[in-house]
Structures are given as C-alpha cells and as structure tokens.
C-alpha cells in the first residue's frame, strides 16, 4: 500500500517551526465487474450441485 501525505491531518514537533502532514497508508477498493460475474456464476453452480447431492 502506498504512503501518501494527508491533506487534513498534520502534526508539529517541538523542534520544528512548521507542521508536517501525517503520512498514511492508503489503498483503493474497487469492484471488477467481469470477476464479479465469474464468482457469482461459481456460487450459483455450487448451490445447484449441492441441491442434487
């Protein structure tokens, strides 16, 4: 995960004259439509096969 400086959160150390941005780890959560379809198809297949057993 990348480390990026915050645009909102800052802190000031005693020995510095200015505030520094807090560095935080971020990640982007995404939905991938093609992969979602694959997973849903697998779930439906598994549900259908367990009903037969």
DSSP file (Angstrom, degrees, kcal/mol; ACC not computed):
  #  RESIDUE AA STRUCTURE BP1 BP2  ACC     N-H-->O    O-->H-N    N-H-->O    O-->H-N    TCO  KAPPA ALPHA  PHI   PSI    X-CA   Y-CA   Z-CA
    1    1 A X              0   0    0      0, 0.0    26,-0.2     0, 0.0     2,-0.1   0.000 360.0 360.0 360.0 135.8    0.0    0.0    0.0
    2    2 A X  E     -A   26   0A   0     24,-0.5    24,-2.2    23,-0.1     2,-0.6  -0.361 360.0-130.0 -73.5 152.5    1.4    3.4   -0.9
    3    3 A X  E     +A   25   0A   0     22,-0.2     2,-0.3    -2,-0.1    22,-0.2  -0.910  32.4 176.7-102.2 124.5    2.2    6.0    1.8
    4    4 A X  E     -A   24   0A   0     20,-2.7    20,-2.6    -2,-0.6     2,-0.3  -0.950  33.0-108.2-128.2 147.3    0.7    9.4    1.0
    5    5 A X  E     -A   23   0A   0     -2,-0.3    18,-0.2    18,-0.2     2,-0.1  -0.558  38.5-117.5 -74.1 137.3    0.8   12.7    2.9
    6    6 A X  E     -     0   0A   0     16,-2.8    -1,-0.1     3,-0.3    16,-0.1  -0.451  11.7-154.2 -71.5 144.3   -2.6   13.6    4.4
    7    7 A X  E    S+     0   0A   0     -2,-0.1    -1,-0.1    14,-0.1     3,-0.1   0.542  95.6  30.6 -91.1  -9.9   -4.2   16.8    3.2
    8    8 A X  E    S+     0   0A   0      1,-0.2     2,-0.5    14,-0.1    -1,-0.0   0.748 106.2  68.6-116.1 -41.6   -6.2   17.1    6.5
    9    9 A X  E     +     0   0A   0     13,-0.2    13,-2.7     2,-0.0     2,-0.3  -0.744  57.8 161.0 -93.5 123.9   -4.1   15.6    9.3
   10   10 A X  E     -A   21   0A   0     -2,-0.5     2,-0.3    11,-0.3    11,-0.2  -0.897  18.1-161.8-132.4 163.7   -0.9   17.4   10.3
   11   11 A X  E     -A   20   0A   0      9,-2.4     9,-3.2    -2,-0.3     2,-0.5  -0.984   8.8-145.4-144.2 155.3    1.4   17.4   13.4
   12   12 A X        -     0   0    0     -2,-0.3     2,-0.2     7,-0.3     7,-0.2  -0.983  11.5-147.8-126.4 124.5    4.0   19.7   14.7
   13   13 A X    >   -     0   0    0     -2,-0.5     3,-1.3     5,-0.5     5,-0.1  -0.554  25.8-115.9 -85.5 155.2    7.2   18.6   16.5
   14   14 A X  T 3  S+     0   0    0      1,-0.3    -1,-0.1    -2,-0.2    -2,-0.0   0.871 113.5  47.7 -58.6 -39.4    8.7   20.7   19.3
   15   15 A X  T 3  S+     0   0    0      2,-0.0     2,-0.3    -3,-0.0    -1,-0.3   0.422 100.5  78.9 -88.1   3.6   11.9   21.3   17.4
   16   16 A X    <   -     0   0    0     -3,-1.3    -4,-0.0     1,-0.1     3,-0.0  -0.853  66.0-147.7-112.5 148.9   10.3   22.2   14.0
   17   17 A X  S    S+     0   0    0     -2,-0.3     2,-0.3     2,-0.1    -1,-0.1   0.546  80.4  47.2 -88.8  -8.2    8.8   25.6   13.1
   18   18 A X  S    S-     0   0    0     -5,-0.1    -5,-0.5    -7,-0.0     2,-0.3  -0.906  83.6-107.0-134.6 159.9    6.1   24.2   10.9
   19   19 A X        -     0   0    0     -2,-0.3     2,-0.3    -7,-0.2    -7,-0.3  -0.627  30.4-148.4 -84.7 143.2    3.5   21.4   10.9
   20   20 A X  E     -A   11   0A   0     -9,-3.2    -9,-2.4    -2,-0.3     2,-0.2  -0.856  22.1-106.7-110.3 147.1    4.1   18.3    8.7
   21   21 A X  E     -A   10   0A   0     -2,-0.3     2,-0.3   -11,-0.2   -11,-0.3  -0.487  36.9-111.9 -70.9 142.1    1.4   16.2    7.0
   22   22 A X  E     -     0   0A   0    -13,-2.7   -16,-2.8    -2,-0.2     2,-0.6  -0.557  28.2-132.9 -71.0 133.5    0.8   12.9    8.6
   23   23 A X  E     +A    5   0A   0     -2,-0.3     2,-0.3   -18,-0.2   -18,-0.2  -0.803  32.1 178.0 -92.1 124.4    1.9   10.0    6.3
   24   24 A X  E     -A    4   0A   0    -20,-2.6   -20,-2.7    -2,-0.6     2,-0.4  -0.929  30.2-117.5-129.4 152.7   -0.7    7.3    6.0
   25   25 A X  E     -A    3   0A   0     -2,-0.3     2,-0.3   -22,-0.2   -22,-0.2  -0.707  37.3-176.2 -87.0 134.2   -1.1    4.1    4.1
   26   26 A X  E     -A    2   0A   0    -24,-2.2   -24,-0.5    -2,-0.4     2,-0.3  -0.870  12.6-174.9-127.5 160.5   -3.9    4.0    1.6
   27   27 A X        -     0   0    0     -2,-0.3     2,-0.5   -26,-0.2    -2,-0.0  -0.984  23.4-125.4-151.0 152.7   -5.5    1.6   -0.7
   28   28 A X        -     0   0    0     -2,-0.3     2,-0.5     2,-0.0    -2,-0.0  -0.862  16.4-150.5-102.5 128.5   -8.2    1.7   -3.3
   29   29 A X        +     0   0    0     -2,-0.5     2,-0.3     2,-0.0    -2,-0.0  -0.859  25.1 176.9 -97.3 128.2  -11.1   -0.7   -3.1
   30   30 A X        -     0   0    0     -2,-0.5     2,-0.5     2,-0.0    -2,-0.0  -0.902  28.7-134.8-131.8 158.3  -12.5   -1.5   -6.5
   31   31 A X        -     0   0    0     -2,-0.3     2,-0.7     4,-0.0    -2,-0.0  -0.966  15.1-155.9-112.4 127.2  -15.2   -3.7   -7.9
   32   32 A X     >  -     0   0    0     -2,-0.5     4,-2.4     1,-0.2     3,-0.2  -0.888   2.5-159.1-106.4 104.4  -14.3   -5.6  -11.0
   33   33 A X  H  > S+     0   0    0     -2,-0.7     4,-2.2     1,-0.2     5,-0.2   0.853  89.0  50.0 -54.6 -42.8  -17.5   -6.4  -13.0
   34   34 A X  H  > S+     0   0    0      1,-0.2     4,-1.8     2,-0.2    -1,-0.2   0.921 113.6  45.4 -65.2 -42.3  -16.0   -9.3  -15.0
   35   35 A X  H  > S+     0   0    0     -3,-0.2     4,-2.3     1,-0.2    -1,-0.2   0.869 109.9  55.8 -68.3 -36.0  -14.6  -11.0  -11.9
   36   36 A X  H  X S+     0   0    0     -4,-2.4     4,-2.6     1,-0.2    -1,-0.2   0.920 106.6  50.2 -61.7 -43.8  -17.8  -10.4  -10.0
   37   37 A X  H  X S+     0   0    0     -4,-2.2     4,-2.3     1,-0.2    -1,-0.2   0.915 109.6  51.2 -60.5 -43.6  -19.8  -12.3  -12.7
   38   38 A X  H  X S+     0   0    0     -4,-1.8     4,-2.2     1,-0.2    -2,-0.2   0.930 111.9  46.4 -59.7 -46.2  -17.3  -15.2  -12.6
   39   39 A X  H  X S+     0   0    0     -4,-2.3     4,-2.4     1,-0.2    -2,-0.2   0.917 111.7  50.5 -65.2 -43.6  -17.7  -15.5   -8.8
   40   40 A X  H  X S+     0   0    0     -4,-2.6     4,-2.4     1,-0.2    -1,-0.2   0.892 109.6  51.2 -62.9 -39.1  -21.5  -15.3   -8.9
   41   41 A X  H  X S+     0   0    0     -4,-2.3     4,-2.4     2,-0.2    -1,-0.2   0.915 110.2  49.4 -63.3 -42.9  -21.6  -18.0  -11.6
   42   42 A X  H  X S+     0   0    0     -4,-2.2     4,-2.5     2,-0.2    -2,-0.2   0.911 110.6  50.1 -62.5 -42.1  -19.5  -20.3   -9.5
   43   43 A X  H  X S+     0   0    0     -4,-2.4     4,-2.5     1,-0.2    -2,-0.2   0.926 111.2  48.5 -62.3 -44.3  -21.6  -19.7   -6.4
   44   44 A X  H  X S+     0   0    0     -4,-2.4     4,-2.2     1,-0.2    -1,-0.2   0.894 111.6  50.1 -64.4 -39.6  -24.8  -20.4   -8.4
   45   45 A X  H  X S+     0   0    0     -4,-2.4     4,-2.3     2,-0.2    -2,-0.2   0.917 111.2  48.5 -63.3 -43.7  -23.2  -23.6   -9.8
   46   46 A X  H  X S+     0   0    0     -4,-2.5     4,-2.1     2,-0.2    -2,-0.2   0.902 111.3  49.7 -65.0 -41.2  -22.2  -24.8   -6.3
   47   47 A X  H  X S+     0   0    0     -4,-2.5     4,-1.1     1,-0.2    -1,-0.2   0.909 112.3  48.5 -63.4 -40.6  -25.6  -24.1   -4.9
   48   48 A X  H  X S+     0   0    0     -4,-2.2     4,-0.9     1,-0.2    -2,-0.2   0.881 112.3  47.7 -67.0 -38.9  -27.2  -26.1   -7.8
   49   49 A X  H  X S+     0   0    0     -4,-2.3     4,-1.4     1,-0.2    -1,-0.2   0.828 107.9  54.9 -74.2 -31.3  -24.8  -29.0   -7.4
   50   50 A X  H  < S+     0   0    0     -4,-2.1    -1,-0.2     1,-0.2    -2,-0.2   0.788 103.9  56.2 -72.2 -25.8  -25.3  -29.2   -3.6
   51   51 A X  H  < S+     0   0    0     -4,-1.1    -1,-0.2     1,-0.2    -2,-0.2   0.810 106.1  51.0 -72.4 -29.3  -29.1  -29.5   -4.1
   52   52 A X  H  <        0   0    0     -4,-0.9    -2,-0.2     1,-0.2    -1,-0.2   0.854 360.0 360.0 -75.8 -35.5  -28.6  -32.5   -6.3
   53   53 A X     <        0   0    0     -4,-1.4    -1,-0.2     0, 0.0    -2,-0.1   0.475 360.0 360.0 -66.7 360.0  -26.4  -34.4   -3.8
